[in-house]
Amino acid sequence: MSSPQVAAIAAVGVATAVFLLRRLLQVKPFIPSLKMSVHLHRIFFGAGELFNSVEGLGRITFDEADDNGMCQFYVMGARCISVLKAEHIRTVVLASNFRQRVPLFDEYVDAIVGTKSLVQVMGHEWKLHRKLISRAFGWQNLASMAPAMGSIAHEFASHLLATQTKSKFDVFPMLKLATLDIIGTNCNPVSHSNPQTMPSAAAHNEDASGGVTPQSFADNLLTFLFAGYDTTSIALAYTLHLLAAHPQVQDKVVAEIQAVLGADTAPTCDTVSRLTFCAAVVTESVRLFPPVLVTMRSLEADLHVGGHHGNWGADAAAFRPERHLDEIHGKDKAFRMMAFSAGPRNCVGMRFAMMEAVIVLAVVLRRCRFSLPTDAPPVRPVVAGLVQKPEHGIWLHVQPRESAPAL
């Protein structure tokens, strides 16, 4: 192809892009009274950075939101509204008038967890799956899982103290192996990087014949593996980073752990329920660094959303676990933070995830003291499929803890 031909093709391409860009910028808001995101032009220039980074998503939602916490924008022609306020989120997630599928997004999720997982099915099929799966996360079953969680957490702490005290290390991949061990069987991935596991959810369910197909069973196993391994390791990694950055909070957590557990080395469901500040630390961590960044709904009928409410106040960006103890009786608490979603389709394994995180912290923090290396790379969350992850890892120093601080 000659140079003039290349130049002509390039000129046509530029002209087409300019034409489409002008048309895009002339698009009127589909809700006239609602603010339109000014970042729409980046559908052509920098769209990857905008939609694939946590900072980019923040610019679309937080930076562009009006005083009511909302803004509107288009994604591949689909009309989207971002909602941030707790009472608005409550209205949306409790609404029943949303479509069976979310365009574009569901095809992507299907490829990861399948079409018959709990997060994808609707109507009667969802009710059946939810009922069966909820039984696995009842308190009696959770209580039986606590000893294994504690044992793996002790193994994780021993591995850290035996191999990582000489220099800084990235705790994130190690936590991924430890949380995989918790939901797996007959493996030791804390010390080995090639575990062979099946999720513990694969245990036979006598009621599974009631309309649950082999495909739905397999898809839900994949969902539990993703949810129990990926999201929990992300939450724990950021929690340890925040505790290393706030040593006074770390000492307060350890003091509570020592006061509640005493000489016991194995946390139980009962002791976990009394580790209220430790749970608040985990909650504050997933508020600041939610493993799953967005919750989507596709409405099939009009829904009225309005009013004003500030979710977290002027110190929203600060790490302050006490806020979850002070505001525990707020009616919209469940909707201020969507790490586990909310409403009827909230995370079915929320209690399992919180118990796992608190037990791991209770065991590990009694034995290990974490601090931040002065030369650690910055913590930068980036979009990684359905979740976010720290782009450069979570780098820490660890030393054995000689004694627990007093309350």
Buried (B, 14 or more C-beta within 10 A) or exposed (E): EEEEEEEEEEEEEEEEEEEEBEEEEEEEBEEEEBBBBBBBBBBEEEBEEBBEBBEBBEBBBEEBBEEBBBBBBBBEEEEBBBBBBBBBBBBBBEBEEBEEBBEEBBEEBBEBBBBBBBBBBEEEBBEBBBEBBEEBBEEEEBBEBBEBBBBBBBBBBBBBBEEBEEEBBBBBBBBBBBBBBBBBEEBEBBBEEEBEBBBBBBEEBEEEEEEBEEEBBBBBBBBBBBBBBBBBBBBBBBBBBBBBBBBEBBBBBBBBBBEBBEEEEBBBBEBBEBBBBBBBBBBBBBBBBBBBBEBEBBEEEEBEBEEEBEBBEEEEEEBBBEBBEEEEEEEBBBBBBBBBBBBEBBBBBBBBBBBBBBBBBBBBBBBBBBBBEEEBEEBEBBBBEBBBBBBEBBBBBBEEBEEBBEE
